[in-house]
Amino acid sequence: MTISLVAIILQGCSNQQASAVGMRQSTVTQYPQNMSNIELCETLYFSRSTTQTKASIGAEFNKRGLKRSWCVEQNNKLYITRVIDSVL
């Protein structure tokens, strides 16, 4: 019951809000090629720590054709909205 309540509450949070309360703060240790788009954004623009260099993260970011504006939008988007977008 408690786990499902936490899951429901988290869906109403944005990535930015989750980071503010200490979630998604762990160090990203995987290679940039294996990072998700949001992990690339977090390490490049939103001060999430990583063991990789900014140059290698930036190269992968550019290779995928990502933009800072997309990162800001995703960072502010509610988790539930992100789930709905991925389903559609």
CNS distance restraints for C-alpha pairs under 8 A (distance, minus, plus):
assign (resid   1 and name CA) (resid   5 and name CA) 6.27 0.50 0.50
assign (resid   2 and name CA) (resid   6 and name CA) 6.26 0.50 0.50
assign (resid   3 and name CA) (resid   7 and name CA) 6.21 0.50 0.50
assign (resid   4 and name CA) (resid   8 and name CA) 6.18 0.50 0.50
assign (resid   5 and name CA) (resid   9 and name CA) 6.23 0.50 0.50
assign (resid   6 and name CA) (resid  10 and name CA) 6.09 0.50 0.50
assign (resid   7 and name CA) (resid  11 and name CA) 6.36 0.50 0.50
assign (resid   8 and name CA) (resid  12 and name CA) 7.04 0.50 0.50
assign (resid   9 and name CA) (resid  13 and name CA) 7.02 0.50 0.50
assign (resid  10 and name CA) (resid  18 and name CA) 7.74 0.50 0.50
assign (resid  10 and name CA) (resid  79 and name CA) 7.14 0.50 0.50
assign (resid  11 and name CA) (resid  78 and name CA) 6.71 0.50 0.50
assign (resid  11 and name CA) (resid  79 and name CA) 4.77 0.50 0.50
assign (resid  11 and name CA) (resid  80 and name CA) 4.71 0.50 0.50
assign (resid  12 and name CA) (resid  78 and name CA) 5.94 0.50 0.50
assign (resid  12 and name CA) (resid  79 and name CA) 6.37 0.50 0.50
assign (resid  12 and name CA) (resid  80 and name CA) 6.26 0.50 0.50
assign (resid  13 and name CA) (resid  17 and name CA) 5.94 0.50 0.50
assign (resid  13 and name CA) (resid  18 and name CA) 6.39 0.50 0.50
assign (resid  13 and name CA) (resid  78 and name CA) 5.33 0.50 0.50
assign (resid  13 and name CA) (resid  79 and name CA) 6.07 0.50 0.50
assign (resid  14 and name CA) (resid  18 and name CA) 6.25 0.50 0.50
assign (resid  14 and name CA) (resid  75 and name CA) 6.65 0.50 0.50
assign (resid  14 and name CA) (resid  76 and name CA) 5.42 0.50 0.50
assign (resid  14 and name CA) (resid  77 and name CA) 5.29 0.50 0.50
assign (resid  14 and name CA) (resid  78 and name CA) 4.07 0.50 0.50
assign (resid  14 and name CA) (resid  79 and name CA) 5.67 0.50 0.50
assign (resid  15 and name CA) (resid  19 and name CA) 6.17 0.50 0.50
assign (resid  15 and name CA) (resid  74 and name CA) 7.59 0.50 0.50
assign (resid  15 and name CA) (resid  75 and name CA) 5.09 0.50 0.50
assign (resid  15 and name CA) (resid  76 and name CA) 6.25 0.50 0.50
assign (resid  15 and name CA) (resid  77 and name CA) 6.92 0.50 0.50
assign (resid  15 and name CA) (resid  78 and name CA) 6.94 0.50 0.50
assign (resid  15 and name CA) (resid  79 and name CA) 7.02 0.50 0.50
assign (resid  16 and name CA) (resid  20 and name CA) 6.28 0.50 0.50
assign (resid  16 and name CA) (resid  75 and name CA) 5.43 0.50 0.50
assign (resid  16 and name CA) (resid  76 and name CA) 5.88 0.50 0.50
assign (resid  17 and name CA) (resid  21 and name CA) 6.61 0.50 0.50
assign (resid  18 and name CA) (resid  22 and name CA) 6.62 0.50 0.50
assign (resid  18 and name CA) (resid  23 and name CA) 5.23 0.50 0.50
assign (resid  18 and name CA) (resid  24 and name CA) 6.96 0.50 0.50
assign (resid  19 and name CA) (resid  23 and name CA) 4.85 0.50 0.50
assign (resid  19 and name CA) (resid  24 and name CA) 5.52 0.50 0.50
assign (resid  19 and name CA) (resid  25 and name CA) 6.43 0.50 0.50
assign (resid  25 and name CA) (resid  48 and name CA) 6.22 0.50 0.50
assign (resid  25 and name CA) (resid  49 and name CA) 7.53 0.50 0.50
assign (resid  26 and name CA) (resid  48 and name CA) 7.58 0.50 0.50
assign (resid  26 and name CA) (resid  49 and name CA) 7.20 0.50 0.50
assign (resid  27 and name CA) (resid  48 and name CA) 6.81 0.50 0.50
assign (resid  27 and name CA) (resid  49 and name CA) 4.85 0.50 0.50
assign (resid  27 and name CA) (resid  50 and name CA) 5.01 0.50 0.50
assign (resid  27 and name CA) (resid  51 and name CA) 7.27 0.50 0.50
assign (resid  28 and name CA) (resid  39 and name CA) 7.64 0.50 0.50
assign (resid  28 and name CA) (resid  43 and name CA) 7.88 0.50 0.50
assign (resid  28 and name CA) (resid  48 and name CA) 7.66 0.50 0.50
assign (resid  28 and name CA) (resid  49 and name CA) 6.39 0.50 0.50
assign (resid  28 and name CA) (resid  50 and name CA) 4.57 0.50 0.50
assign (resid  28 and name CA) (resid  51 and name CA) 6.62 0.50 0.50
assign (resid  29 and name CA) (resid  50 and name CA) 5.75 0.50 0.50
assign (resid  29 and name CA) (resid  51 and name CA) 5.28 0.50 0.50
assign (resid  29 and name CA) (resid  52 and name CA) 7.05 0.50 0.50
assign (resid  30 and name CA) (resid  34 and name CA) 6.29 0.50 0.50
assign (resid  30 and name CA) (resid  35 and name CA) 6.55 0.50 0.50
assign (resid  30 and name CA) (resid  51 and name CA) 7.79 0.50 0.50
assign (resid  30 and name CA) (resid  52 and name CA) 7.79 0.50 0.50
assign (resid  31 and name CA) (resid  35 and name CA) 6.57 0.50 0.50
assign (resid  31 and name CA) (resid  52 and name CA) 6.83 0.50 0.50
assign (resid  32 and name CA) (resid  40 and name CA) 7.05 0.50 0.50
assign (resid  32 and name CA) (resid  52 and name CA) 7.42 0.50 0.50
assign (resid  32 and name CA) (resid  56 and name CA) 6.73 0.50 0.50
assign (resid  32 and name CA) (resid  57 and name CA) 5.41 0.50 0.50
assign (resid  32 and name CA) (resid  60 and name CA) 6.18 0.50 0.50
assign (resid  33 and name CA) (resid  60 and name CA) 6.42 0.50 0.50
assign (resid  35 and name CA) (resid  39 and name CA) 5.77 0.50 0.50
assign (resid  35 and name CA) (resid  40 and name CA) 6.27 0.50 0.50
assign (resid  36 and name CA) (resid  40 and name CA) 6.39 0.50 0.50
assign (resid  37 and name CA) (resid  41 and name CA) 6.35 0.50 0.50
assign (resid  37 and name CA) (resid  61 and name CA) 7.77 0.50 0.50
assign (resid  37 and name CA) (resid  66 and name CA) 7.95 0.50 0.50
assign (resid  38 and name CA) (resid  42 and name CA) 6.05 0.50 0.50
assign (resid  38 and name CA) (resid  71 and name CA) 7.00 0.50 0.50
assign (resid  38 and name CA) (resid  74 and name CA) 7.44 0.50 0.50
assign (resid  38 and name CA) (resid  75 and name CA) 7.86 0.50 0.50
assign (resid  39 and name CA) (resid  43 and name CA) 6.10 0.50 0.50
assign (resid  40 and name CA) (resid  44 and name CA) 5.97 0.50 0.50
assign (resid  40 and name CA) (resid  57 and name CA) 6.44 0.50 0.50
assign (resid  40 and name CA) (resid  61 and name CA) 6.54 0.50 0.50
assign (resid  41 and name CA) (resid  45 and name CA) 5.61 0.50 0.50
assign (resid  41 and name CA) (resid  46 and name CA) 6.81 0.50 0.50
assign (resid  41 and name CA) (resid  61 and name CA) 7.93 0.50 0.50
assign (resid  41 and name CA) (resid  68 and name CA) 7.67 0.50 0.50
assign (resid  41 and name CA) (resid  71 and name CA) 5.63 0.50 0.50
assign (resid  42 and name CA) (resid  46 and name CA) 4.54 0.50 0.50
assign (resid  42 and name CA) (resid  47 and name CA) 6.27 0.50 0.50
assign (resid  42 and name CA) (resid  48 and name CA) 5.35 0.50 0.50
assign (resid  43 and name CA) (resid  47 and name CA) 5.57 0.50 0.50
assign (resid  43 and name CA) (resid  48 and name CA) 4.55 0.50 0.50
assign (resid  43 and name CA) (resid  49 and name CA) 6.09 0.50 0.50
assign (resid  43 and name CA) (resid  50 and name CA) 6.52 0.50 0.50
assign (resid  43 and name CA) (resid  57 and name CA) 7.82 0.50 0.50
assign (resid  44 and name CA) (resid  48 and name CA) 7.68 0.50 0.50
assign (resid  44 and name CA) (resid  54 and name CA) 6.64 0.50 0.50
assign (resid  44 and name CA) (resid  57 and name CA) 6.89 0.50 0.50
assign (resid  44 and name CA) (resid  58 and name CA) 7.07 0.50 0.50
assign (resid  45 and name CA) (resid  68 and name CA) 7.87 0.50 0.50
assign (resid  52 and name CA) (resid  56 and name CA) 6.88 0.50 0.50
assign (resid  52 and name CA) (resid  57 and name CA) 7.04 0.50 0.50
assign (resid  53 and name CA) (resid  57 and name CA) 6.39 0.50 0.50
assign (resid  54 and name CA) (resid  58 and name CA) 5.83 0.50 0.50
assign (resid  55 and name CA) (resid  59 and name CA) 6.06 0.50 0.50
assign (resid  56 and name CA) (resid  60 and name CA) 6.37 0.50 0.50
assign (resid  57 and name CA) (resid  61 and name CA) 6.06 0.50 0.50
assign (resid  58 and name CA) (resid  62 and name CA) 6.13 0.50 0.50
assign (resid  59 and name CA) (resid  63 and name CA) 6.07 0.50 0.50
assign (resid  60 and name CA) (resid  64 and name CA) 6.23 0.50 0.50
assign (resid  61 and name CA) (resid  65 and name CA) 6.48 0.50 0.50
assign (resid  61 and name CA) (resid  66 and name CA) 5.71 0.50 0.50
assign (resid  62 and name CA) (resid  66 and name CA) 6.04 0.50 0.50
assign (resid  66 and name CA) (resid  70 and name CA) 6.93 0.50 0.50
assign (resid  66 and name CA) (resid  71 and name CA) 7.85 0.50 0.50
assign (resid  67 and name CA) (resid  71 and name CA) 6.60 0.50 0.50
assign (resid  68 and name CA) (resid  72 and name CA) 6.30 0.50 0.50
assign (resid  69 and name CA) (resid  73 and name CA) 6.19 0.50 0.50
assign (resid  70 and name CA) (resid  74 and name CA) 6.09 0.50 0.50
assign (resid  71 and name CA) (resid  75 and name CA) 5.95 0.50 0.50
assign (resid  72 and name CA) (resid  76 and name CA) 6.30 0.50 0.50
assign (resid  73 and name CA) (resid  77 and name CA) 6.08 0.50 0.50
assign (resid  77 and name CA) (resid  81 and name CA) 6.66 0.50 0.50
assign (resid  77 and name CA) (resid  82 and name CA) 6.82 0.50 0.50
assign (resid  78 and name CA) (resid  82 and name CA) 6.43 0.50 0.50
assign (resid  79 and name CA) (resid  83 and name CA) 6.27 0.50 0.50
assign (resid  80 and name CA) (resid  84 and name CA) 6.26 0.50 0.50
assign (resid  81 and name CA) (resid  85 and name CA) 6.12 0.50 0.50
assign (resid  82 and name CA) (resid  86 and name CA) 6.25 0.50 0.50
assign (resid  83 and name CA) (resid  87 and name CA) 6.33 0.50 0.50
assign (resid  84 and name CA) (resid  88 and name CA) 6.22 0.50 0.50
